Amino acid sequence: MRHVLLLNAYSANHAERLRGLLTTEWEVATALETEPTSRRDEELARADALVHSRFSDAMPQGLKLALIQTPTAGFDRIDPAALPKGCLVCNVHEHEVAIAEYVLAAMLQWVIGIADLDRRFRGGDWRGGVARLGHMHGELGGRTLGIIGHGRIGSEVARRAKAFGMRVLGVTRRPRAAPENVDRLATLDGLDALLPQCDVVLVACPLTPATRGMVDARRLALMKRGAFLINVARAAIIDEEALFVALKDGVIAGAALDVWYAYPSPEEPEVRPSRFPFHTLDTVIMTPHASAWTHELIERRWRFIAANLDRFARGEALLNVVIRDGRIVEGESAEG
Amino acid sequence: MRHVLLLNAYSANHAERLRGLLTTEWEVATALETEPTSRRDEELARADALVHSRFSDAMPQGLKLALIQTPTAGFDRIDPAALPKGCLVCNVHEHEVAIAEYVLAAMLQWVIGIADLDRRFRGGDWRGGVARLGHMHGELGGRTLGIIGHGRIGSEVARRAKAFGMRVLGVTRRPRAAPENVDRLATLDGLDALLPQCDVVLVACPLTPATRGMVDARRLALMKRGAFLINVARAAIIDEEALFVALKDGVIAGAALDVWYAYPSPEEPEVRPSRFPFHTLDTVIMTPHASAWTHELIERRWRFIAANLDRFARGEALLNVVIRDGRIVEGESAEG
């Protein structure tokens, strides 16, 4: 029987679920980093497959591991050079629906502000409605959305934005014809031309050396003063100081930020997410990297992981191979 | 030259806009209820068309008025029997896009709660995201939406809900085949069968003797315990006490309410919108009849009004005729 090891608490918690989903014969073992290394190493030595997001040369040598399946999209903490010979790495996505819903929720909160209407109305304030003329809100329909990075997330956002009657523009790494629901798609060098046209700009591209700091002070200044910026990708794609200054000074009108420049650690469990006080700006919607974090995401991911292990057991081609022969595989995984 | 009178502050405020939009020759006059009745009556006597939402037998006799164009969808304060002979009444919609956006915003606030994530995260709380496992939110995709009253609003909501991957069911007055974006459409007598299937129920039908109190305690109990109810139509379609009790006791999980059982008056400008304390329930999203109240709505409505006056001036058929020959016209105006 084949052995798969689920390493660490997050994966280990889903062992029962995985056993229920697998249709091929597997022994599903679990180990925690808090256990003695010797037990973890014993389990590793027996494993044909490992479900984990990290692998380095601190791991034991001579493993027979043929597959590392990450339980997340990110595989940047797996060192390709440290992998056992022939070991494939597959990742998992399934977050695009959740993130697209978050993006639409952020845009609607921006134009309508239903939570603010609710808060004021509970106090007896009828303003903002037909009974007391005055404050009106806005609509998404007819506005222009620009998507930076047209991968899985961009596609799901575009489909929903089109149903709202938005114009959808995009820039992406690889030149190709505009896909469904996109009015015009350019390559990344078209970014400067895209920005001044957009009422909403969505950052949904991977963080690479080319995209790090790509949205800087100059590009923020190219955006409309009334524009709204959304980042669901990686914080470092937008220059931290330039973003804070642009929001504080009204260079752009607002932002929804779900990804951050600092994350909590055991030492700083409530660390501020930036060295700048974004939490003092009322034009920002700020969330704790929560956009994908749904019950349904977990369900879909473990179904995918089980199906990939089934494929492995049956000798079929695996889905979402991201590292093969010690090299990151371009083109086998979609952007975003 | 033809004369059109804009009566009262809301319409009078848009006189300049209307003049800019008309392409036929009109004298656009305004009068306020606060002015002496004699001046209003002089203007009324000259008017070929009146833009106003009220007409009763308190108005002067013998007017030559041939058209009353309401600046709103509602025309229930126009007494058909009081109209000058031959005078048509047309209403205006154009609110369906704004209301559909509100409905999606409410559903997304319900499943994601982006405003709550924001509030907590500003205080340093990373829960709800990937950095601090624990609380997860939900998705709209795959859930079932039931729409009561499949008119203009229902259609616009269905289109957006489908793009989110929702299953869409509906009940409506007139039997017909399921339109685009609706998986199954039944007549109103199918309501009891619809309710237990839905994760979200949207009330979007007109208030009529048949729909008043239609969603009562018995029907609320037919809904799923986890269901979310949205009312953007008229409050009285849902029994006031039954709704409060169902929310308080968890018979249903939550509601977004934009229409109310009491509205402000000069005597009570901050009147509570119900005799029950909905504002004490945190499972309710409550807004002050604000769903349609957008800048774009006003723009579209006055464009429609100008176009209808142009049609009148050119002797063409008018759009949205709701009263003809002193009778409310069925079938010429869409539901919702």
Boltz contact constraints between the chains, C-beta under 6 A:
constraints:
  - contact:
      token1: [A, 97]
      token2: [B, 141]
      max_distance: 6.0
  - contact:
      token1: [A, 98]
      token2: [B, 139]
      max_distance: 6.0
  - contact:
      token1: [A, 101]
      token2: [B, 139]
      max_distance: 6.0
  - contact:
      token1: [A, 101]
      token2: [B, 140]
      max_distance: 6.0
  - contact:
      token1: [A, 105]
      token2: [B, 108]
      max_distance: 6.0
  - contact:
      token1: [A, 105]
      token2: [B, 112]
      max_distance: 6.0
  - contact:
      token1: [A, 105]
      token2: [B, 114]
      max_distance: 6.0
  - contact:
      token1: [A, 108]
      token2: [B, 105]
      max_distance: 6.0
  - contact:
      token1: [A, 109]
      token2: [B, 114]
      max_distance: 6.0
  - contact:
      token1: [A, 112]
      token2: [B, 105]
      max_distance: 6.0
  - contact:
      token1: [A, 114]
      token2: [B, 105]
      max_distance: 6.0
  - contact:
      token1: [A, 114]
      token2: [B, 109]
      max_distance: 6.0
  - contact:
      token1: [A, 115]
      token2: [B, 115]
      max_distance: 6.0
  - contact:
      token1: [A, 117]
      token2: [B, 287]
      max_distance: 6.0
  - contact:
      token1: [A, 117]
      token2: [B, 290]
      max_distance: 6.0
  - contact:
      token1: [A, 118]
      token2: [B, 285]
      max_distance: 6.0
  - contact:
      token1: [A, 118]
      token2: [B, 286]
      max_distance: 6.0
  - contact:
      token1: [A, 118]
      token2: [B, 287]
      max_distance: 6.0
  - contact:
      token1: [A, 121]
      token2: [B, 286]
      max_distance: 6.0
  - contact:
      token1: [A, 121]
      token2: [B, 287]
      max_distance: 6.0
  - contact:
      token1: [A, 121]
      token2: [B, 288]
      max_distance: 6.0
  - contact:
      token1: [A, 122]
      token2: [B, 279]
      max_distance: 6.0
  - contact:
      token1: [A, 124]
      token2: [B, 270]
      max_distance: 6.0
  - contact:
      token1: [A, 126]
      token2: [B, 264]
      max_distance: 6.0
  - contact:
      token1: [A, 126]
      token2: [B, 288]
      max_distance: 6.0
  - contact:
      token1: [A, 128]
      token2: [B, 288]
      max_distance: 6.0
  - contact:
      token1: [A, 128]
      token2: [B, 290]
      max_distance: 6.0
  - contact:
      token1: [A, 129]
      token2: [B, 288]
      max_distance: 6.0
  - contact:
      token1: [A, 129]
      token2: [B, 289]
      max_distance: 6.0
  - contact:
      token1: [A, 129]
      token2: [B, 290]
      max_distance: 6.0
  - contact:
      token1: [A, 129]
      token2: [B, 293]
      max_distance: 6.0
  - contact:
      token1: [A, 130]
      token2: [B, 289]
      max_distance: 6.0
  - contact:
      token1: [A, 130]
      token2: [B, 293]
      max_distance: 6.0
  - contact:
      token1: [A, 131]
      token2: [B, 263]
      max_distance: 6.0
  - contact:
      token1: [A, 131]
      token2: [B, 264]
      max_distance: 6.0
  - contact:
      token1: [A, 131]
      token2: [B, 289]
      max_distance: 6.0
  - contact:
      token1: [A, 136]
      token2: [B, 293]
      max_distance: 6.0
  - contact:
      token1: [A, 136]
      token2: [B, 294]
      max_distance: 6.0
  - contact:
      token1: [A, 136]
      token2: [B, 295]
      max_distance: 6.0
  - contact:
      token1: [A, 137]
      token2: [B, 294]
      max_distance: 6.0
  - contact:
      token1: [A, 138]
      token2: [B, 294]
      max_distance: 6.0
  - contact:
      token1: [A, 139]
      token2: [B, 98]
      max_distance: 6.0
  - contact:
      token1: [A, 139]
      token2: [B, 101]
      max_distance: 6.0
  - contact:
      token1: [A, 139]
      token2: [B, 294]
      max_distance: 6.0
  - contact:
      token1: [A, 139]
      token2: [B, 296]
      max_distance: 6.0
  - contact:
      token1: [A, 140]
      token2: [B, 101]
      max_distance: 6.0
  - contact:
      token1: [A, 141]
      token2: [B, 97]
      max_distance: 6.0
  - contact:
      token1: [A, 159]
      token2: [B, 163]
      max_distance: 6.0
  - contact:
      token1: [A, 160]
      token2: [B, 163]
      max_distance: 6.0
  - contact:
      token1: [A, 163]
      token2: [B, 159]
      max_distance: 6.0
  - contact:
      token1: [A, 163]
      token2: [B, 160]
      max_distance: 6.0
  - contact:
      token1: [A, 163]
      token2: [B, 163]
      max_distance: 6.0
  - contact:
      token1: [A, 263]
      token2: [B, 131]
      max_distance: 6.0
  - contact:
      token1: [A, 264]
      token2: [B, 126]
      max_distance: 6.0
  - contact:
      token1: [A, 264]
      token2: [B, 131]
      max_distance: 6.0
  - contact:
      token1: [A, 270]
      token2: [B, 124]
      max_distance: 6.0
  - contact:
      token1: [A, 279]
      token2: [B, 122]
      max_distance: 6.0
  - contact:
      token1: [A, 285]
      token2: [B, 118]
      max_distance: 6.0
  - contact:
      token1: [A, 286]
      token2: [B, 118]
      max_distance: 6.0
  - contact:
      token1: [A, 286]
      token2: [B, 121]
      max_distance: 6.0
  - contact:
      token1: [A, 287]
      token2: [B, 117]
      max_distance: 6.0
  - contact:
      token1: [A, 287]
      token2: [B, 118]
      max_distance: 6.0
  - contact:
      token1: [A, 287]
      token2: [B, 121]
      max_distance: 6.0
  - contact:
      token1: [A, 288]
      token2: [B, 121]
      max_distance: 6.0
  - contact:
      token1: [A, 288]
      token2: [B, 126]
      max_distance: 6.0
  - contact:
      token1: [A, 288]
      token2: [B, 128]
      max_distance: 6.0
  - contact:
      token1: [A, 288]
      token2: [B, 129]
      max_distance: 6.0
  - contact:
      token1: [A, 289]
      token2: [B, 129]
      max_distance: 6.0
  - contact:
      token1: [A, 289]
      token2: [B, 130]
      max_distance: 6.0
  - contact:
      token1: [A, 289]
      token2: [B, 131]
      max_distance: 6.0
  - contact:
      token1: [A, 290]
      token2: [B, 117]
      max_distance: 6.0
  - contact:
      token1: [A, 290]
      token2: [B, 128]
      max_distance: 6.0
  - contact:
      token1: [A, 290]
      token2: [B, 129]
      max_distance: 6.0
  - contact:
      token1: [A, 293]
      token2: [B, 129]
      max_distance: 6.0
  - contact:
      token1: [A, 293]
      token2: [B, 130]
      max_distance: 6.0
  - contact:
      token1: [A, 293]
      token2: [B, 136]
      max_distance: 6.0
  - contact:
      token1: [A, 294]
      token2: [B, 136]
      max_distance: 6.0
  - contact:
      token1: [A, 294]
      token2: [B, 137]
      max_distance: 6.0
  - contact:
      token1: [A, 294]
      token2: [B, 138]
      max_distance: 6.0
  - contact:
      token1: [A, 294]
      token2: [B, 139]
      max_distance: 6.0
  - contact:
      token1: [A, 295]
      token2: [B, 136]
      max_distance: 6.0
  - contact:
      token1: [A, 296]
      token2: [B, 139]
      max_distance: 6.0
